Amino acid sequence: MKKKIKNYEYTVNQVPPIGHLLVLSFQHVLLMIMSLSLPILFVSQMNGTPQFAISLIAFSMLAAGIGSIIQSVGLPYIGSGYLCPNLCGPSYFSLSLSAAWTGGLPLMRGMIIIAGLVEMAIAPVIQKLNKIFPPFIVGLVVAMVGVSVIKTSISSFFGLSFHGDAIRNFDILIGVVSLMIMVLSNLWGKGFIKIYCLIIGMLGGWVLALILIPEYWQNLVTIKNSPIFALPTFEEGFTNISFDIKMLIPFVVIAISGSLKSFGNLLAAQKISEPELEKPNFTPIRKGLLADGFSTALAGLLGGMAVDTSSSNIGLAGATKVVSRWISVVAGVMFIILAFFPMVITALSMMPKPVLGASVLFAGSFMISTGFMQMFSEKWSPRKTFVVGISLFFGLSTAFLPELYARAPQFIQTFFTDPLPTTTVIAVVLNLLFNLDIFFENLKNRKKSV
């Protein structure tokens, strides 16, 4: 076992006592539950039956749970061995819905399987990238992991579900109170208050929401219509798999984008799990991407939504200084068990949006700050200024101007999809370009010495 890192409650290989392990794992499950809004929205768009919804959610949770276990348990050839759970990936949602509209659930399943296989094929290439990721670019990537959840966290923080929704004063109050409880518990709390700050903040915010807004009480009442226990059924759509060559390129594109996003998440997980590393160790990163691709393919095979690594859970681990991979393993087991209890899932999914937004905002803040600290930990130079500045301009523009890139050529759309992958690719390319003079100067000196 590795020596315990100063100020860490539980390091990456430590196993917390059973009581702490269960509660800490459930704290991560609460963040994972957020992603279940995607299969719920998918069912509404497909006009699916209640049984279809139960099956789709269950299969999605099974894939995410199994993926979380494989990712974190530390197998010889697959999985990073870091606290890095899986959840339903928002990156795949729009394209998965298009596939379902075109060829039903069988086509969506087939194309998700292909996307997973593409990511698995990309994984070995990562092993060769160790020389093009200096510490300041690694720091930039880690910071962008936090930036990538800004849209989700802020929209939820203000209680928004759809574009054009009105912002209510009570929702703002609930979000602020939830966030302050989490932050102050983390800053001023000791022992279990500090490490359970997310659960404490979520419960406090939820209670406040029930007091202030009757709608949340009404939502909870509806769970009585959900079955306590239910097994997913292989009804129409869950028994067939099909493919469409016309959808191959879009799914390959989204698989590449998803790989870059997971690459950033895994780098962030490694940074908080092994802060003593001076440069990235790409072996667990490669194994992590392989696990992520396998989990995505498994989701398609089972009949669930595509899954992805979770930025929010990594940020929570860093903020609480609890990075034990066994928490992710137990969270995966919990997610699998909960897949068969629709009433519990329905109740947890009723958590007020401002509370969920505060949770993601809390976790994302740590990732942004950690990345910036690493980025500026070494001597700065004009080269780094332009590498970081230009890549941030174009990376953030994908969030500010998505309609612009929707009209761009297919090649541009491949890499300009999300702030995290876009910033990463541009930063790597510019860093190589702006240092060509140094490369040729070193080459020239080596020739002279020979």
FENFEN-V664080 format. One record per helix or strand. SS is the DSSP state (A for helix, B for strand). FROM is the first residue (numbers start at 0). TO is the last residue. If there is no record, write none. Layout:
BEGIN
((SS	FROM	TO) (SS	FROM	TO))
END
This chain:
BEGIN
((B	9	9) (A	17	32) (A	35	45) (A	49	72) (B	85	87) (A	89	125) (A	129	131) (A	134	146) (A	149	156) (A	168	187) (A	191	194) (A	196	211) (A	213	224) (A	244	272) (A	281	301) (B	306	308) (A	310	319) (B	321	321) (A	324	337) (A	341	348) (A	352	374) (A	381	399) (A	401	405) (A	409	414) (A	418	433) (A	435	448))
END
